[in-house]
Amino acid sequence: MTATALITTGSARPPRSVRGGRRVLVWIADHTVLSVLAVLFLAPILFVLLTSFMSSRQTLTASIWPQPWDLSNYVRAFTQVPLGLWFLNSAFYAVLATAFMLLSSVPAAYVLAKIRFRGANIIFLAIIVAMLLPPQVTIVPVYVMFSKLGMTGTLWPLILPNLLGDAFSIFLLRQFFLTIPTAYADAARIDGNGEWGVLWRVMVPMTKPGIASAAIFLFFNSWNDYFGPLLYASENPSAWTVAYGLSTFHGTHGTDWGTTMAVTMLVTIPVVIVFFFAQRVFVEGINLTGVKG
């Protein structure tokens, strides 16, 4: 390169102060957008929180800040309805459904990702179709089946189907298993492990972020499920979950918005706690899934 070219190239670069100013402007633009999105996301939560501390005369008025702060709404939330029972039922439903899903979906996803056999693509296509199929299409025959088995009025019709696998969880876990090099499984087979040994001793420890992501997705869906408890457990108040119980509480106390908002905040606390402790592994799993198709 000639001296003239070097001089020309050097003179084409903007001064350091200009480059620094551009970086500052880009930083301001990025953080402004993120700040606006954060405000839009947090505004409804803040509204519910502030309303839960308002008296019945102040709720849904022009007042935004509680004057004074009233804790009676949270007291009524525990005294007027069996909120503790609803929490136990929701935990029972969400934990068992998640555990059953992992027991069935992890082996199914491993087989579809790492074991070659005739018909594997057809089975995977059927799983994709099951993801696209609305649950309302099969709800009538499924309800009739559980009704004949005498399980209506309980949460078991919502828990037991997870023993047969969950289509979305199988798809998600399969995509994660595809990112694990096959050489690890081959080395484990050479050491004398069968397919179960390869799965539980090698693959499962290496796919913890993906498994955690699938578990969190199903746990949240089960905890927030309203349609399922409405269909199967509405006739039995002792089997109500927080999602369904909250709707009936709102219907019974339609004008007491302070207590309704207090119950809403209490219902969201377990979800926030679970996500807070599993945030790192959850985000890692979302970043890693879907790398291969």
C-alpha positions as CSV (number, residue, x, y, z in Angstrom):
1,M,0.0,0.0,0.0
2,T,1.4,3.4,-1.0
3,A,1.9,6.3,1.3
4,T,-0.9,8.2,-0.5
5,A,-3.3,5.4,0.1
6,L,-2.4,5.3,3.8
7,I,-2.9,9.0,4.1
8,T,-6.2,8.8,2.3
9,T,-7.4,5.9,4.5
10,G,-6.3,7.6,7.7
11,S,-8.0,10.8,6.7
12,A,-11.3,9.0,5.9
13,R,-11.8,7.8,9.5
14,P,-13.8,10.2,11.6
15,P,-12.1,11.8,14.7
16,R,-12.2,10.0,18.0
17,S,-14.5,12.5,19.5
18,V,-17.0,12.0,16.7
19,R,-16.9,8.2,17.1
20,G,-17.4,8.6,20.9
21,G,-20.3,10.9,20.3
22,R,-21.9,8.3,18.0
23,R,-21.5,5.6,20.6
24,V,-23.2,7.8,23.2
25,L,-26.1,8.5,20.9
26,V,-26.5,4.8,20.1
27,W,-26.4,4.0,23.9
28,I,-29.1,6.7,24.6
29,A,-31.3,5.4,21.8
30,D,-31.1,1.8,22.9
31,H,-31.7,2.6,26.6
32,T,-34.6,4.9,25.7
33,V,-36.4,2.2,23.8
34,L,-35.7,-0.3,26.6
35,S,-36.9,2.2,29.3
36,V,-40.2,2.8,27.4
37,L,-40.8,-0.9,27.0
38,A,-40.1,-1.4,30.7
39,V,-42.5,1.3,31.7
40,L,-45.2,-0.2,29.4
41,F,-44.6,-3.6,31.0
42,L,-44.5,-2.5,34.6
43,A,-47.4,0.0,34.5
44,P,-50.2,-2.5,34.8
45,I,-48.4,-4.4,37.6
46,L,-47.8,-1.1,39.4
47,F,-51.5,-0.2,39.0
48,V,-52.6,-3.5,40.5
49,L,-50.2,-3.1,43.4
50,L,-51.3,0.4,44.3
51,T,-54.9,-0.5,43.9
52,S,-54.5,-3.4,46.3
53,F,-53.6,-0.9,49.1
54,M,-56.6,1.4,48.4
55,S,-59.9,1.5,50.3
56,S,-63.1,0.7,48.5
57,R,-64.0,4.4,48.1
58,Q,-60.7,5.2,46.5
59,T,-60.3,2.4,43.9
60,L,-61.0,3.2,40.3
61,T,-61.0,6.9,40.9
62,A,-58.7,9.6,39.8
63,S,-56.4,8.9,42.7
64,I,-53.2,7.0,41.8
65,W,-51.5,6.8,45.1
66,P,-53.2,5.1,48.1
67,Q,-54.2,7.7,50.8
68,P,-53.8,6.1,53.3
69,W,-52.2,2.7,52.6
70,D,-54.8,0.1,53.6
71,L,-53.8,-3.5,54.5
72,S,-57.3,-4.7,55.1
73,N,-57.6,-5.9,51.5
74,Y,-55.0,-8.5,52.1
75,V,-56.6,-9.5,55.4
76,R,-60.0,-10.0,53.6
77,A,-58.2,-12.0,50.9
78,F,-57.3,-14.7,53.5
79,T,-60.5,-14.5,55.6
80,Q,-63.3,-14.4,52.9
81,V,-62.1,-17.2,50.7
82,P,-60.0,-20.4,51.2
83,L,-57.0,-18.8,49.5
84,G,-54.5,-21.3,51.1
85,L,-56.5,-24.3,49.7
86,W,-56.4,-22.7,46.3
87,F,-52.7,-22.3,46.5
88,L,-52.2,-25.9,47.5
89,N,-54.4,-27.2,44.7
90,S,-52.5,-25.0,42.2
91,A,-49.1,-26.3,43.5
92,F,-50.4,-29.9,43.4
93,Y,-51.5,-29.5,39.8
94,A,-48.5,-27.6,38.5
95,V,-45.8,-29.7,40.3
96,L,-47.3,-33.1,39.4
97,A,-48.0,-32.1,35.8
98,T,-44.5,-30.8,35.4
99,A,-43.0,-34.0,36.9
100,F,-45.1,-36.3,34.8
101,M,-44.2,-34.3,31.7
102,L,-40.5,-34.6,32.3
103,L,-40.7,-38.4,32.9
104,S,-42.4,-38.9,29.5
105,S,-41.2,-36.1,27.3
106,V,-37.4,-36.3,28.0
107,P,-37.1,-39.9,26.8
108,A,-39.4,-39.3,23.8
109,A,-37.3,-36.2,22.8
110,Y,-34.1,-38.1,23.2
111,V,-35.3,-41.0,20.9
112,L,-36.4,-38.6,18.2
113,A,-33.2,-36.6,18.3
114,K,-30.5,-39.3,18.7
115,I,-31.9,-42.7,17.6
116,R,-32.5,-43.4,14.0
117,F,-35.4,-45.7,13.2
118,R,-38.0,-46.0,10.5
119,G,-41.0,-43.7,11.0
120,A,-39.2,-41.2,13.2
121,N,-40.0,-38.3,10.9
122,I,-43.7,-39.3,10.8
123,I,-43.9,-39.4,14.6
124,F,-42.2,-36.0,14.7
125,L,-44.7,-34.6,12.1
126,A,-47.5,-36.0,14.3
127,I,-46.1,-34.1,17.3
128,I,-46.0,-30.9,15.2
129,V,-49.7,-31.4,14.2
130,A,-50.6,-32.0,17.9
131,M,-49.0,-28.6,18.7
132,L,-51.2,-27.0,16.0
133,L,-54.4,-28.8,17.0
134,P,-56.6,-26.6,19.3
135,P,-57.5,-28.4,22.5
136,Q,-61.2,-27.5,22.0
137,V,-61.2,-30.0,19.2
138,T,-60.7,-33.0,21.5
139,I,-62.2,-31.6,24.7
140,V,-65.5,-33.4,24.3
141,P,-64.3,-37.0,23.9
142,V,-61.6,-36.5,26.5
143,Y,-64.2,-35.1,29.0
144,V,-66.5,-38.1,28.3
145,M,-63.7,-40.5,28.9
146,F,-62.7,-39.0,32.2
147,S,-66.3,-38.7,33.2
148,K,-66.8,-42.4,32.7
149,L,-63.7,-43.1,34.7
150,G,-65.2,-41.0,37.6
151,M,-62.4,-38.4,37.7
152,T,-64.5,-35.3,37.1
153,G,-64.6,-33.0,40.0
154,T,-60.8,-33.4,40.5
155,L,-57.6,-32.2,39.0
156,W,-56.4,-35.6,37.8
157,P,-57.8,-35.2,34.3
158,L,-55.4,-32.3,33.9
159,I,-52.4,-34.1,35.5
160,L,-52.5,-37.6,34.1
161,P,-52.3,-36.8,30.4
162,N,-48.8,-35.5,31.0
163,L,-47.7,-39.0,31.5
164,L,-48.2,-39.5,27.8
165,G,-46.0,-36.5,27.0
166,D,-46.5,-32.9,26.0
167,A,-46.1,-32.0,22.3
168,F,-44.5,-28.6,22.8
169,S,-42.1,-30.0,25.5
170,I,-41.1,-32.9,23.2
171,F,-40.4,-30.4,20.4
172,L,-38.4,-28.1,22.6
173,L,-36.3,-30.8,24.2
174,R,-35.7,-32.5,20.8
175,Q,-34.3,-29.2,19.5
176,F,-32.0,-29.1,22.5
177,F,-30.8,-32.7,22.2
178,L,-29.9,-32.0,18.6
179,T,-27.3,-29.4,19.8
180,I,-25.4,-32.1,21.8
181,P,-22.7,-33.8,19.7
182,T,-23.4,-37.5,19.0
183,A,-19.8,-38.3,20.0
184,Y,-20.7,-38.1,23.7
185,A,-23.5,-40.7,23.3
186,D,-21.1,-43.0,21.2
187,A,-18.4,-42.8,23.9
188,A,-21.0,-43.7,26.6
189,R,-22.1,-46.7,24.5
190,I,-18.5,-47.8,24.1
191,D,-18.2,-47.7,27.9
192,G,-21.0,-50.2,28.2
193,N,-24.0,-48.0,28.7
194,G,-27.3,-48.8,27.2
195,E,-29.7,-46.2,25.8
196,W,-31.1,-45.5,29.3
197,G,-27.6,-45.1,30.7
198,V,-26.7,-42.7,27.9
199,L,-29.8,-40.7,28.5
200,W,-29.7,-40.3,32.3
201,R,-25.9,-40.3,32.8
202,V,-24.8,-38.2,29.8
203,M,-27.6,-36.4,28.0
204,V,-29.7,-35.3,30.9
205,P,-26.8,-33.5,32.8
206,M,-25.8,-31.8,29.6
207,T,-29.3,-30.6,28.8
208,K,-30.3,-29.1,32.1
209,P,-31.1,-25.7,30.7
210,G,-33.4,-27.1,28.1
211,I,-35.1,-29.3,30.6
212,A,-35.5,-26.4,33.0
213,S,-37.0,-24.3,30.2
214,A,-39.6,-27.0,29.3
215,A,-40.4,-27.4,33.0
216,I,-40.9,-23.7,33.6
217,F,-43.1,-23.3,30.6
218,L,-45.4,-26.1,31.7
219,F,-45.4,-25.0,35.3
220,F,-46.5,-21.5,34.4
221,N,-49.2,-22.8,32.0
222,S,-50.5,-25.2,34.7
223,W,-50.4,-22.5,37.4
224,N,-52.3,-20.0,35.2
225,D,-54.7,-22.5,33.7
226,Y,-58.3,-21.4,34.0
227,F,-60.1,-23.4,31.3
228,G,-59.0,-26.8,32.7
229,P,-60.2,-26.3,36.3
230,L,-63.3,-24.7,35.0
231,L,-64.2,-27.7,32.9
232,Y,-63.2,-30.5,35.4
233,A,-63.2,-29.1,38.9
234,S,-65.8,-26.3,38.9
235,E,-68.4,-28.5,40.6
236,N,-66.0,-29.2,43.5
237,P,-64.9,-26.1,45.4
238,S,-62.3,-28.1,47.4
239,A,-60.4,-28.7,44.1
240,W,-60.4,-25.1,42.8
241,T,-57.1,-23.6,41.8
242,V,-56.0,-19.9,42.3
243,A,-56.8,-19.1,38.6
244,Y,-60.3,-20.3,38.8
245,G,-60.9,-19.2,42.4
246,L,-59.8,-15.7,41.5
247,S,-62.4,-15.5,38.8
248,T,-65.2,-16.6,41.1
249,F,-63.9,-14.2,43.8
250,H,-64.1,-11.4,41.3
251,G,-67.6,-12.4,40.4
252,T,-68.7,-12.5,44.0
253,H,-67.0,-9.3,45.0
254,G,-67.3,-7.4,41.8
255,T,-67.3,-3.9,43.4
256,D,-64.5,-4.6,45.9
257,W,-61.6,-3.9,43.5
258,G,-59.1,-3.5,46.3
259,T,-59.5,-7.0,47.6
260,T,-59.6,-8.4,44.1
261,M,-56.3,-6.7,43.2
262,A,-54.8,-7.9,46.5
263,V,-55.7,-11.5,45.6
264,T,-54.2,-10.9,42.1
265,M,-50.9,-9.8,43.6
266,L,-50.8,-12.8,45.9
267,V,-51.4,-15.1,43.0
268,T,-48.5,-13.7,41.0
269,I,-45.9,-14.0,43.8
270,P,-45.1,-17.8,43.4
271,V,-44.6,-17.3,39.6
272,V,-42.3,-14.4,40.2
273,I,-40.3,-16.4,42.8
274,V,-39.9,-19.4,40.5
275,F,-38.8,-17.3,37.6
276,F,-36.4,-15.3,39.7
277,F,-34.5,-18.4,40.9
278,A,-34.6,-20.1,37.5
279,Q,-34.0,-17.0,35.3
280,R,-30.4,-17.8,34.4
281,V,-30.9,-21.4,33.4
282,F,-34.2,-20.5,31.7
283,V,-32.6,-17.8,29.5
284,E,-29.7,-20.1,28.7
285,G,-32.1,-22.8,27.6
286,I,-34.1,-20.4,25.4
287,N,-30.8,-19.2,23.8
288,L,-29.6,-22.7,23.1
289,T,-32.8,-24.4,21.8
290,G,-33.6,-24.2,18.2
291,V,-30.0,-24.0,17.0
292,K,-30.5,-27.0,14.9
293,G,-33.6,-28.1,13.1
